Structures are given as C-alpha cells and as structure tokens.
Amino acid sequence: MAIPTVIICGPLFSILAARWVPVDAPAIAGGVDTTEAAAAADVQRPPSFGITLFTILFPVLLMLAKAVVDLVYPGRTNNPAIKVFFDFVGEPLMALLFAVLLAMITFGYAVGFTSGAITSRPGASVGPIAGVFLIAVALRLATGSATVATTTAAAIVAPVSVAAGLDSAHLALLALAIGAGSLFLSHVNDAGFWLVREMFGLTVGQTFKTWSVMETLVSVVGFSFVMLLSAFF
C-alpha cells in the first residue's frame, strides 16, 4: 500500500504540481545558487550513473547487510567479529556518515573539486538542516495537528473496535485508515503548511496548490488502498 501511494502522491503528482507552480527550489532547500552553478561548470569528470547509484544506495546497503548478519547470528552472546563490524557500520547514523564520506570522494575528489570546496559543503548544509528540524519540532509540539487528529480518532474508535472483536488484520487496517484521515487537507491551521511555504518561498495560494493538494491526495489514495485491502481480509 505504501509504495503505490508514494508513487502516485510523489513523482506523479509532482509533474502536475510543477505545472501549477513553476518555481525553482531555493538554495536552502536544495536548489542551486550561482556559486553552485559556477562550481558545477568546473567539473570535468562527472560521475557515471553506476557510481552515482552506488553512492546513493550505499547507506541502504550497509543497513541491509546488518539486517542479514543479524538474521544469521541472532542474539548478543558469542558474537563473531563480522557481526560486531556490521552492527557498527550498519547503524543508521553511522551508515549515513560513511555515505557522506563516500560522496566526498565520488562526488568530490573524483570529479575534480578542490579540498576547500569539498570541506565547505558539509559545513554549509548543517545550518539549514538543523534550523528546519528545530522549527518543525517546535511547531509540531506546539500545535499537534495530525498527531491530535490521530490520537483523538483512535480514542473514539478504540472501544468500538474492542467491542466488535476485530482481529489483528482489521485492527491494522483501522489504524491505517485513521492515519490516512489525519492527513486530509493541510491548510493554514497546520504548522507544516507554513513551514513548507516559508522554506520554498511560496505564496499562500501556491502552497494550497502544492502542499495541501498533495496531503489530501495522500489521504485519499491511502484510504482507497485501505478499503481495497479490506475487501480481501
């Protein structure tokens, strides 16, 4: 259910949203400024598709390897060296750290960037990322929004579901339906609405055409798949 919903509400909807709101992403949100464009013009050896794909998937491969090793060597006693190794490199934070180090080589030294240009990029990215994360946390804690909707709806239907004696499959579908409903029509009373508007430099109307429609689409498509699955359980 999750994969079709992501495909429909992500890349497919973005094609339509880009026509409605033809704006470029600001540099703070991943856009390319004039400095980046100048640096890109100096690149003489762009990475191949294989190297690019490997670099992107590298942290996923490390975490997948950890999961496989955990299945082969369950438990925490008498762990061989290979399990200790993959327990370390396969942790999400460590896997992402190693991915950044790899990207500094494959997307940095390998394509001709200088040491100064490479080392300046991680430092420049910390500020915007940390700022967005702290703003999102503060606004979410202050307003609740989807969280309040989810918990309130769950509290209302919990006695009904218990009285009806629903099995685990139907309880899971009920939880998914509540989650889908909590995302419907994010608008001006939602902290996420204003966060997206400010970060991408959109007007209120443009945010309605993109963020609000996307959230509503996620809600409707997700609920539709829940109803489809309920027909088979």
C-alpha positions, 0 to 999 in steps of 0.5 A, spaced: 500 500 500 505 504 501 509 504 495 503 505 490 501 511 494 508 514 494 508 513 487 502 516 485 502 522 491 510 523 489 513 523 482 506 523 479 503 528 482 509 532 482 509 533 474 502 536 475 504 540 481 510 543 477 505 545 472 501 549 477 507 552 480 513 553 476 518 555 481 525 553 482 527 550 489 531 555 493 538 554 495 536 552 502 532 547 500 536 544 495 536 548 489 542 551 486 545 558 487 550 561 482 556 559 486 553 552 485 552 553 478 559 556 477 562 550 481 558 545 477 561 548 470 568 546 473 567 539 473 570 535 468 569 528 470 562 527 472 560 521 475 557 515 471 550 513 473 553 506 476 557 510 481 552 515 482 547 509 484 552 506 488 553 512 492 546 513 493 544 506 495 550 505 499 547 507 506 541 502 504 546 497 503 550 497 509 543 497 513 541 491 509 547 487 510 546 488 518 539 486 517 542 479 514 548 478 519 543 479 524 538 474 521 544 469 521 547 470 528 541 472 532 542 474 539 548 478 543 552 472 546 558 469 542 558 474 537 563 473 531 567 479 529 563 480 522 557 481 526 560 486 531 563 490 524 556 490 521 552 492 527 557 498 527 557 500 520 550 498 519 547 503 524 543 508 521 547 514 523 553 511 522 551 508 515 549 515 513 556 518 515 560 513 511 555 515 505 557 522 506 564 520 506 563 516 500 560 522 496 566 526 498 570 522 494 565 520 488 562 526 488 568 530 490 575 528 489 573 524 483 570 529 479 575 534 480 573 539 486 578 542 490 579 540 498 576 547 500 570 546 496 569 539 498 570 541 506 565 547 505 559 543 503 558 539 509 559 545 513 554 549 509 548 544 509 548 543 517 545 550 518 539 549 514 538 542 516 538 543 523 534 550 523 528 546 519 528 540 524 528 545 530 522 549 527 518 543 525 519 540 532 517 546 535 511 547 531 509 540 531 509 540 539 506 546 539 500 545 535 499 537 534 495 537 528 495 530 525 498 527 531 491 530 535 487 528 529 490 521 530 490 520 537 483 523 538 480 518 532 483 512 535 480 514 542 473 514 539 474 508 535 478 504 540 472 501 544 468 500 538 473 496 535 474 492 542 467 491 542 466 488 535 472 483 536 476 485 530 482 481 529 489 483 528 488 484 520 482 489 521 485 492 527 491 494 522 487 496 517 483 501 522 489 504 524 491 505 517 485 508 515 485 513 521 492 515 519 490 516 512 484 521 515 489 525 519 492 527 513 486 530 509 487 537 507 493 541 510 491 548 510 493 554 514 491 551 521 497 546 520 504 548 522 507 544 516 503 548 511 507 554 513 513 551 514 513 548 507 511 555 504 516 559 508 522 554 506 520 554 498 518 561 498 511 560 496 505 564 496 499 562 500 495 560 494 501 556 491 502 552 497 494 550 497 496 548 490 502 544 492 502 542 499 495 541 501 493 538 494 498 533 495 496 531 503 489 530 501 491 526 495 495 522 500 489 521 504 485 519 499 489 514 495 491 511 502 484 510 504 482 507 497 488 502 498 485 501 505 478 499 503 481 495 497 485 491 502 479 490 506 475 487 501 480 481 501 481 480 509 
